[in-house]
Amino acid sequence: MALISSNDGKPVLVVAVSDAAKAAGLKAGSLVKIGSTILGGGGGGKDDFAQGGGIDSSKSQAALTAITDSISGK
């Protein structure tokens, strides 16, 4: 699951990965880095849960799309 919200006008990204997704090789920290880089920031965390943020809320959809593409192997 990936979620982007806004805090004081800045995007905040949270990613949680299930045990099955972890077993398939997905890591929440890696996915957060993909999204938060697009948002103009950074982040990290553990394999099952990570958070990050940035400065450009207008790129929220692009960040989610990049995470989705990474999961689907595009």
N, CA, C and O atoms as a Tinker XYZ file with bonds, in Angstrom:
   296  protein
     1  N      0.840000   -1.149000    0.000000    73     2
     2  CA     0.000000    0.000000    0.000000    64     1     3
     3  C      0.898000    1.227000    0.000000    63     2     4     5
     4  O      1.866000    1.295000    0.756000    81     3
     5  N      0.577000    2.186000   -0.842000    73     3     6
     6  CA     1.285000    3.457000   -0.874000    64     5     7
     7  C      0.259000    4.572000   -0.723000    63     6     8     9
     8  O     -0.791000    4.560000   -1.365000    81     7
     9  N      0.577000    5.526000    0.129000    73     7    10
    10  CA    -0.333000    6.628000    0.424000    64     9    11
    11  C      0.449000    7.921000    0.462000    63    10    12    13
    12  O      1.523000    7.986000    1.059000    81    11
    13  N     -0.086000    8.955000   -0.177000    73    11    14
    14  CA     0.512000   10.282000   -0.096000    64    13    15
    15  C     -0.520000   11.220000    0.502000    63    14    16    17
    16  O     -1.678000   11.250000    0.084000    81    15
    17  N     -0.078000   11.982000    1.485000    73    15    18
    18  CA    -0.900000   12.990000    2.135000    64    17    19
    19  C     -0.121000   14.289000    2.120000    63    18    20    21
    20  O      0.985000   14.349000    1.583000    81    19
    21  N     -0.689000   15.325000    2.706000    73    19    22
    22  CA    -0.012000   16.614000    2.758000    64    21    23
    23  C      0.056000   17.094000    4.196000    63    22    24    25
    24  O     -0.916000   16.991000    4.944000    81    23
    25  N      1.211000   17.618000    4.575000    73    23    26
    26  CA     1.410000   18.178000    5.910000    64    25    27
    27  C      2.080000   19.540000    5.734000    63    26    28    29
    28  O      3.214000   19.623000    5.263000    81    27
    29  N      1.386000   20.584000    6.106000    73    27    30
    30  CA     1.882000   21.954000    5.918000    64    29    31
    31  C      2.247000   22.229000    4.467000    63    30    32    33
    32  O      3.229000   22.917000    4.186000    81    31
    33  N      1.454000   21.688000    3.544000    73    31    34
    34  CA     1.665000   21.918000    2.126000    64    33    35
    35  C      2.736000   21.059000    1.486000    63    34    36    37
    36  O      3.006000   21.205000    0.294000    81    35
    37  N      3.350000   20.175000    2.239000    73    35    38
    38  CA     4.393000   19.305000    1.702000    64    37    39
    39  C      3.892000   17.865000    1.666000    63    38    40    41
    40  O      3.215000   17.414000    2.590000    81    39
    41  N      4.229000   17.141000    0.590000    73    39    42
    42  CA     3.762000   15.756000    0.483000    64    41    43
    43  C      4.486000   14.825000    1.459000    63    42    44    45
    44  O      5.693000   14.931000    1.677000    81    43
    45  N      3.709000   13.914000    2.034000    73    43    46
    46  CA     4.235000   12.882000    2.933000    64    45    47
    47  C      3.827000   11.535000    2.346000    63    46    48    49
    48  O      2.653000   11.309000    2.051000    81    47
    49  N      4.791000   10.654000    2.182000    73    47    50
    50  CA     4.575000    9.359000    1.552000    64    49    51
    51  C      4.792000    8.242000    2.568000    63    50    52    53
    52  O      5.774000    8.241000    3.311000    81    51
    53  N      3.856000    7.292000    2.588000    73    51    54
    54  CA     3.971000    6.117000    3.452000    64    53    55
    55  C      3.756000    4.877000    2.595000    63    54    56    57
    56  O      2.833000    4.831000    1.781000    81    55
    57  N      4.610000    3.873000    2.779000    73    55    58
    58  CA     4.471000    2.605000    2.052000    64    57    59
    59  C      4.534000    1.459000    3.054000    63    58    60    61
    60  O      5.425000    1.408000    3.902000    81    59
    61  N      3.586000    0.548000    2.946000    73    59    62
    62  CA     3.577000   -0.669000    3.760000    64    61    63
    63  C      3.550000   -1.861000    2.813000    63    62    64    65
    64  O      2.856000   -1.845000    1.797000    81    63
    65  N      4.315000   -2.892000    3.158000    73    63    66
    66  CA     4.436000   -4.076000    2.314000    64    65    67
    67  C      4.050000   -5.303000    3.145000    63    66    68    69
    68  O      4.514000   -5.463000    4.275000    81    67
    69  N      3.208000   -6.159000    2.587000    73    67    70
    70  CA     2.779000   -7.380000    3.280000    64    69    71
    71  C      3.897000   -8.407000    3.307000    63    70    72    73
    72  O      4.893000   -8.279000    2.596000    81    71
    73  N      3.721000   -9.422000    4.134000    73    71    74
    74  CA     4.693000  -10.515000    4.185000    64    73    75
    75  C      4.814000  -11.211000    2.827000    63    74    76    77
    76  O      5.911000  -11.586000    2.412000    81    75
    77  N      3.694000  -11.378000    2.145000    73    75    78
    78  CA     3.721000  -12.015000    0.825000    64    77    79
    79  C      4.490000  -11.161000   -0.185000    63    78    80    81
    80  O      5.241000  -11.687000   -1.007000    81    79
    81  N      4.297000   -9.849000   -0.118000    73    79    82
    82  CA     5.024000   -8.949000   -1.021000    64    81    83
    83  C      6.516000   -8.958000   -0.705000    63    82    84    85
    84  O      7.350000   -8.933000   -1.611000    81    83
    85  N      6.850000   -8.995000    0.592000    73    83    86
    86  CA     8.266000   -9.086000    0.973000    64    85    87
    87  C      8.875000  -10.382000    0.447000    63    86    88    89
    88  O     10.007000  -10.391000   -0.036000    81    87
    89  N      8.134000  -11.456000    0.542000    73    87    90
    90  CA     8.619000  -12.747000    0.045000    64    89    91
    91  C      8.848000  -12.709000   -1.465000    63    90    92    93
    92  O      9.689000  -13.437000   -1.992000    81    91
    93  N      8.090000  -11.852000   -2.154000    73    91    94
    94  CA     8.247000  -11.696000   -3.605000    64    93    95
    95  C      9.372000  -10.726000   -3.954000    63    94    96    97
    96  O      9.659000  -10.502000   -5.130000    81    95
    97  N     10.014000  -10.146000   -2.925000    73    95    98
    98  CA    11.161000   -9.279000   -3.160000    64    97    99
    99  C     10.923000   -7.794000   -3.047000    63    98   100   101
   100  O     11.839000   -7.003000   -3.273000    81    99
   101  N      9.705000   -7.393000   -2.700000    73    99   102
   102  CA     9.425000   -5.958000   -2.553000    64   101   103
   103  C      9.905000   -5.456000   -1.201000    63   102   104   105
   104  O      9.816000   -6.163000   -0.197000    81   103
   105  N     10.416000   -4.223000   -1.183000    73   103   106
   106  CA    10.877000   -3.595000    0.047000    64   105   107
   107  C     10.284000   -2.194000    0.137000    63   106   108   109
   108  O     10.432000   -1.387000   -0.781000    81   107
   109  N      9.617000   -1.914000    1.246000    73   107   110
   110  CA     8.974000   -0.616000    1.425000    64   109   111
   111  C      9.979000    0.525000    1.330000    63   110   112   113
   112  O      9.685000    1.554000    0.721000    81   111
   113  N     11.152000    0.360000    1.919000    73   111   114
   114  CA    12.160000    1.415000    1.884000    64   113   115
   115  C     12.575000    1.782000    0.473000    63   114   116   117
   116  O     12.757000    2.958000    0.161000    81   115
   117  N     12.723000    0.790000   -0.371000    73   115   118
   118  CA    13.102000    1.047000   -1.768000    64   117   119
   119  C     11.985000    1.764000   -2.516000    63   118   120   121
   120  O     12.242000    2.665000   -3.315000    81   119
   121  N     10.748000    1.360000   -2.254000    73   119   122
   122  CA     9.611000    2.000000   -2.910000    64   121   123
   123  C      9.446000    3.444000   -2.459000    63   122   124   125
   124  O      9.114000    4.309000   -3.269000    81   123
   125  N      9.673000    3.715000   -1.182000    73   123   126
   126  CA     9.589000    5.089000   -0.682000    64   125   127
   127  C     10.655000    5.963000   -1.344000    63   126   128   129
   128  O     10.390000    7.115000   -1.688000    81   127
   129  N     11.833000    5.429000   -1.518000    73   127   130
   130  CA    12.898000    6.209000   -2.156000    64   129   131
   131  C     12.525000    6.586000   -3.583000    63   130   132   133
   132  O     12.818000    7.696000   -4.028000    81   131
   133  N     11.886000    5.676000   -4.300000    73   131   134
   134  CA    11.441000    5.968000   -5.661000    64   133   135
   135  C     10.455000    7.137000   -5.653000    63   134   136   137
   136  O     10.614000    8.104000   -6.399000    81   135
   137  N      9.442000    7.033000   -4.801000    73   135   138
   138  CA     8.414000    8.071000   -4.758000    64   137   139
   139  C      8.903000    9.393000   -4.201000    63   138   140   141
   140  O      8.588000   10.448000   -4.752000    81   139
   141  N      9.662000    9.357000   -3.128000    73   139   142
   142  CA    10.091000   10.605000   -2.490000    64   141   143
   143  C     11.105000   11.361000   -3.340000    63   142   144   145
   144  O     11.181000   12.588000   -3.262000    81   143
   145  N     11.882000   10.650000   -4.148000    73   143   146
   146  CA    12.799000   11.327000   -5.069000    64   145   147
   147  C     12.015000   12.167000   -6.069000    63   146   148   149
   148  O     12.395000   13.300000   -6.364000    81   147
   149  N     10.934000   11.620000   -6.587000    73   147   150
   150  CA    10.077000   12.363000   -7.518000    64   149   151
   151  C      9.448000   13.563000   -6.827000    63   150   152   153
   152  O      9.255000   14.607000   -7.451000    81   151
   153  N      9.130000   13.427000   -5.549000    73   151   154
   154  CA     8.526000   14.516000   -4.786000    64   153   155
   155  C      9.546000   15.579000   -4.371000    63   154   156   157
   156  O      9.180000   16.595000   -3.780000    81   155
   157  N     10.814000   15.348000   -4.679000    73   155   158
   158  CA    11.854000   16.318000   -4.351000    64   157   159
   159  C     12.398000   16.186000   -2.949000    63   158   160   161
   160  O     12.868000   17.163000   -2.366000    81   159
   161  N     12.338000   14.996000   -2.406000    73   159   162
   162  CA    12.796000   14.790000   -1.034000    64   161   163
   163  C     13.479000   13.457000   -0.873000    63   162   164   165
   164  O     14.181000   12.989000   -1.770000    81   163
   165  N     13.271000   12.848000    0.278000    73   163   166
   166  CA    13.889000   11.571000    0.579000    64   165   167
   167  C     13.092000   10.827000    1.617000    63   166   168   169
   168  O     12.051000   11.290000    2.082000    81   167
   169  N     13.595000    9.672000    1.971000    73   167   170
   170  CA    12.921000    8.865000    2.976000    64   169   171
   171  C     13.560000    7.503000    3.074000    63   170   172   173
   172  O     14.548000    7.211000    2.401000    81   171
   173  N     12.993000    6.682000    3.910000    73   171   174
   174  CA    13.498000    5.340000    4.098000    64   173   175
   175  C     12.741000    4.635000    5.191000    63   174   176   177
   176  O     11.742000    5.141000    5.702000    81   175
   177  N     13.215000    3.481000    5.541000    73   175   178
   178  CA    12.562000    2.699000    6.581000    64   177   179
   179  C     12.965000    1.255000    6.502000    63   178   180   181
   180  O     14.050000    0.912000    6.032000    81   179
   181  N     12.083000    0.426000    6.964000    73   179   182
   182  CA    12.329000   -1.014000    7.003000    64   181   183
   183  C     11.732000   -1.675000    5.760000    63   182   184   185
   184  O     11.099000   -1.023000    4.930000    81   183
   185  N     11.950000   -2.973000    5.657000    73   183   186
   186  CA    11.418000   -3.697000    4.507000    64   185   187
   187  C      9.893000   -3.724000    4.472000    63   186   188   189
   188  O      9.298000   -3.786000    3.396000    81   187
   189  N      9.252000   -3.679000    5.652000    73   187   190
   190  CA     7.789000   -3.775000    5.691000    64   189   191
   191  C      7.079000   -2.433000    5.803000    63   190   192   193
   192  O      5.896000   -2.344000    5.474000    81   191
   193  N      7.767000   -1.381000    6.259000    73   191   194
   194  CA     7.135000   -0.072000    6.423000    64   193   195
   195  C      8.177000    1.026000    6.281000    63   194   196   197
   196  O      9.260000    0.948000    6.860000    81   195
   197  N      7.838000    2.047000    5.505000    73   195   198
   198  CA     8.761000    3.160000    5.316000    64   197   199
   199  C      7.974000    4.439000    5.074000    63   198   200   201
   200  O      6.811000    4.406000    4.670000    81   199
   201  N      8.633000    5.569000    5.330000    73   199   202
   202  CA     7.992000    6.859000    5.090000    64   201   203
   203  C      9.006000    7.855000    4.563000    63   202   204   205
   204  O     10.210000    7.727000    4.783000    81   203
   205  N      8.491000    8.841000    3.869000    73   203   206
   206  CA     9.340000    9.875000    3.306000    64   205   207
   207  C      8.491000   11.068000    2.940000    63   206   208   209
   208  O      7.314000   11.140000    3.291000    81   207
   209  N      9.086000   11.990000    2.242000    73   207   210
   210  CA     8.353000   13.179000    1.850000    64   209   211
   211  C      9.149000   13.993000    0.863000    63   210   212   213
   212  O     10.198000   13.571000    0.376000    81   211
   213  N      8.631000   15.164000    0.579000    73   211   214
   214  CA     9.276000   16.032000   -0.383000    64   213   215
   215  C      8.750000   17.448000   -0.297000    63   214   216   217
   216  O      8.196000   17.870000    0.718000    81   215
   217  N      8.938000   18.169000   -1.386000    73   215   218
   218  CA     8.535000   19.571000   -1.411000    64   217   219
   219  C      7.538000   19.884000   -2.518000    63   218   220   221
   220  O      6.984000   20.983000   -2.549000    81   219
   221  N      7.296000   18.939000   -3.433000    73   219   222
   222  CA     6.473000   19.216000   -4.611000    64   221   223
   223  C      5.226000   18.336000   -4.651000    63   222   224   225
   224  O      5.248000   17.240000   -5.210000    81   223
   225  N      4.142000   18.825000   -4.055000    73   223   226
   226  CA     2.883000   18.070000   -4.018000    64   225   227
   227  C      2.291000   17.837000   -5.403000    63   226   228   229
   228  O      1.530000   16.889000   -5.598000    81   227
   229  N      2.629000   18.690000   -6.364000    73   227   230
   230  CA     2.060000   18.550000   -7.708000    64   229   231
   231  C      2.520000   17.264000   -8.389000    63   230   232   233
   232  O      1.936000   16.855000   -9.393000    81   231
   233  N      3.548000   16.631000   -7.862000    73   231   234
   234  CA     4.067000   15.402000   -8.463000    64   233   235
   235  C      3.606000   14.145000   -7.721000    63   234   236   237
   236  O      4.186000   13.073000   -7.895000    81   235
   237  N      2.577000   14.274000   -6.905000    73   235   238
   238  CA     2.090000   13.130000   -6.122000    64   237   239
   239  C      1.644000   11.976000   -7.010000    63   238   240   241
   240  O      1.995000   10.826000   -6.745000    81   239
   241  N      0.877000   12.261000   -8.056000    73   239   242
   242  CA     0.407000   11.193000   -8.939000    64   241   243
   243  C      1.578000   10.529000   -9.656000    63   242   244   245
   244  O      1.595000    9.309000   -9.817000    81   243
   245  N      2.551000   11.319000  -10.085000    73   243   246
   246  CA     3.731000   10.758000  -10.752000    64   245   247
   247  C      4.506000    9.841000   -9.800000    63   246   248   249
   248  O      5.022000    8.804000  -10.215000    81   247
   249  N      4.585000   10.225000   -8.536000    73   247   250
   250  CA     5.282000    9.404000   -7.541000    64   249   251
   251  C      4.567000    8.063000   -7.352000    63   250   252   253
   252  O      5.214000    7.016000   -7.322000    81   251
   253  N      3.251000    8.092000   -7.226000    73   251   254
   254  CA     2.489000    6.850000   -7.075000    64   253   255
   255  C      2.593000    5.981000   -8.321000    63   254   256   257
   256  O      2.689000    4.758000   -8.222000    81   255
   257  N      2.573000    6.609000   -9.489000    73   255   258
   258  CA     2.709000    5.865000  -10.738000    64   257   259
   259  C      4.077000    5.187000  -10.823000    63   258   260   261
   260  O      4.176000    4.037000  -11.252000    81   259
   261  N      5.121000    5.893000  -10.417000    73   259   262
   262  CA     6.463000    5.312000  -10.447000    64   261   263
   263  C      6.575000    4.114000   -9.494000    63   262   264   265
   264  O      7.232000    3.123000   -9.814000    81   263
   265  N      5.937000    4.206000   -8.332000    73   263   266
   266  CA     5.923000    3.089000   -7.403000    64   265   267
   267  C      5.175000    1.902000   -8.004000    63   266   268   269
   268  O      5.644000    0.766000   -7.943000    81   267
   269  N      4.028000    2.171000   -8.576000    73   267   270
   270  CA     3.232000    1.110000   -9.222000    64   269   271
   271  C      4.016000    0.453000  -10.359000    63   270   272   273
   272  O      4.030000   -0.771000  -10.483000    81   271
   273  N      4.665000    1.268000  -11.184000    73   271   274
   274  CA     5.452000    0.738000  -12.291000    64   273   275
   275  C      6.612000   -0.119000  -11.782000    63   274   276   277
   276  O      6.943000   -1.140000  -12.385000    81   275
   277  N      7.220000    0.291000  -10.685000    73   275   278
   278  CA     8.318000   -0.469000  -10.117000    64   277   279
   279  C      7.837000   -1.842000   -9.631000    63   278   280   281
   280  O      8.520000   -2.849000   -9.817000    81   279
   281  N      6.668000   -1.868000   -9.016000    73   279   282
   282  CA     6.105000   -3.119000   -8.527000    64   281   283
   283  C      5.755000   -4.054000   -9.685000    63   282   284   285
   284  O      5.990000   -5.261000   -9.620000    81   283
   285  N      5.187000   -3.471000  -10.748000    73   283   286
   286  CA     4.752000   -4.305000  -11.876000    64   285   287
   287  C      5.883000   -4.607000  -12.844000    63   286   288   289
   288  O      5.687000   -5.358000  -13.800000    81   287
   289  N      7.076000   -4.035000  -12.616000    73   287   290
   290  CA     8.229000   -4.334000  -13.443000    64   289   291
   291  C      8.302000   -3.567000  -14.733000    63   290   292   293
   292  O      9.012000   -3.979000  -15.649000    81   291
   293  N      7.588000   -2.458000  -14.840000    73   291   294
   294  CA     7.628000   -1.650000  -16.060000    64   293   295
   295  C      8.882000   -0.814000  -16.119000    63   294   296
   296  O      9.084000   -0.070000  -17.078000    81   295
